[in-house]
Amino acid sequence: MKLFFREHCLLIAVQIVQFIAFCSIYWLDGYHYISPAVYGVFLSFFFLGCYLFYYYYSRRKFYGRLSNPLETLDDSFQKTEQAPISEAFDNLLRDQYRHYQNQIKKLEHDQAEHLKFMDQWVHQMKTPLSVIELTAQNLDEPDSSNIREETERMKTGLNTILYMARLRTIEQDFHIKPVVLEKIVNEVNRENKRFYIRNQVYPKLEVEKEGITVETDEKWLFFMLSQLVNNAVKYSAGKSSSIVISIYEKKQEAILEVTDFGVGIPDTDRRRIFDPFFTGENGRKFRESTGMGLYLTKEVLVHLGHRIELDSRVGEGSTFRMIFSETQNLTAM
């Protein structure tokens, strides 16, 4: 109703001005019998009201549709009255919907092609890196260690790119199954063995009880834990010689915790560390930081239905907790 009055308020105002002008002309011309003028004005308003009432009643669905937002795209196909303006509006929405669907399909196709290219490119780059690593084993120290260190960094970067590309279609990349947390931690530690030695920071595993099992995606959990471990080691190097990886239960929830005793996170950076490409004060000091590791970790945790918590003090270190809810903690069931 409000939209109807807003559309016709100018028409009503023009009619009022017209009636006033009509009566004024007769009054100035010396015709001072007010009753016929009032009757004429009444008839004019009556016919105007009848017209407005008919116009609104015949198009009430149309105005209701314009006043209420669409809940789904399929609502674009709702039909209204068969008035010319209503039909034209329905046709416009159908054409818009069709163009929108075509654009979505094109973008989905382009995205799939991009993801396919990124997968192929990353795997193609890993092959020459493996050859370089094998070649480096035949070299003398320290050249061999230096080359392998650089290839590890390149592999880490390639994996980050690959997971960033997969994040766009993450719902299709999940494989939820029971995962033993201690097993994943041991795999991450084996994968990062040389990284620990190079930085002279070593992990200590603390397990509250054996066999804590959760429902999650093993591949993505490996990636997320690797990101937290890499950050812990990177920001502890030169300040502490150890990090602590803890597995325990609290309030029926399973918790996987990574604690370092490094530089800590400033209060001004803490609320933004999960933003994409945000490196913060520490990231500017450690040039290898891309600002994507924690962002990817947080996004994947949200999609998997897990949570992440952070405790940190400048100069004392940081603790990141991946929390698996009671329904995901199979050990507690």
Protein Blocks (a to p, Z undefined) as FASTA:
>chain_A
ZZmmmmmmmmmmmmmmmmmmmmmmmmmnopacfklmmmmmmmmmmmmmmmmmmmmmmmmm
mmmmmmpccfbfklmmpccdfbfklmmmmmmmmmmmmmmmmmmmmmmmmmmmmmmmmmmm
mmmmmmmmmmmmmmmmmpccfklmmmmmmmmmmmmmmmmmmmmmmmmmmmmmgccddddf
klmmmmmmmmmmmmmmmnopacddddfbghiacdddfklmmmmmmmmmmmmmmmmgokac
cdcdddddeehiacdddddfbebpafklmmmmmpghilbjmlmmmmmbgolmmmmmmmmm
mmnopacdddddehiaccddddddfklmmklZZ
